[in-house]
Every structure is written in structure tokens, then in C-alpha cells.
Amino acid sequence: MLSPGILYTTAALMALVATACTALCLVWSVPAWRRWLAPSGADVRRPRAAGLSGRPAHVGSGLVSAGVAACALLAWYGVYCTLAAV
């Protein structure tokens, strides 16, 4: 059986990850902040960078949102399971 100290430490670290993923998911959902998080090709100083616009950009943004949200949900579930094991 694991000691409660190890379980509480694991839960605290997972809560930090879950909080970071939740915050990133919320920030990514605001279009103005999304442009700040993922700069366009002109900001990276590459000639004719492959910046997406239109439908591909929306699909890609949705996939990123779903991935970050899944990470947050999985981390929160890990916190719950760890605390339930105590």
C-alpha cells in the first residue's frame, strides 16, 4: 500500500497539470488570445510561411481545443482517483 504522503504529492502535481491544461483550454477558446499563442508565419520570419486560414484553420483549432480539453479531463480524473485511493 502506498503512503498517504506519496498519494497527496501525486494528487497535487496532477492538480497543477490539470489547472494548466484547463487554463490553456480557456485561453485557446478566445480567438484574440489564440493568435497570441500561435503566431502567424510572418511573426516567425519565414518567407511565405504556410499559415492556414478558413476551414482548415477552424478544424485545426478544434483539434487543438479537443486535445487540450482531453488532457485537462484526464488530469482531473487522475486527481480524483488519486484522492479516492487515500
Long-range contacts (C-beta under 8 A, 24 or more apart in sequence): 2-85, 4-86, 7-82, 7-83, 7-85, 7-86, 8-86, 10-82, 11-79, 11-82, 11-83, 11-86, 14-75, 14-78, 14-79, 14-82, 15-75, 15-79, 17-71, 17-75, 18-72, 18-75, 18-76, 18-78, 18-79, 21-68, 21-69, 21-71, 21-72, 21-75, 22-72, 22-76, 24-68, 24-72, 25-65, 25-68, 25-69, 25-72, 28-61, 28-64, 28-65, 28-68, 29-65, 34-61
